């Protein structure tokens, strides 16, 4: 009976070690995913900002042209 208990405890310790290792790996993968998503978000925001700046410049040029034509 005592040997069975020791074997069971040993298996439980091994299972816990494996579980901790799996959780650590999952955390690392999650960190990499979040970093990738943030990098993608920064790229999208940068591109949107550039488009908004260009559209603002176009609107200003259009306004100047309309003003010039009205004169």
ABEGO torsion letter per residue (X at the ends): XAAAAAAAAAAAAAAAAAAAAAAAAAAAAAAAAAAAAAAAAAAAAAAAAAAAAAAAAAAAAAAAAAAAAAX
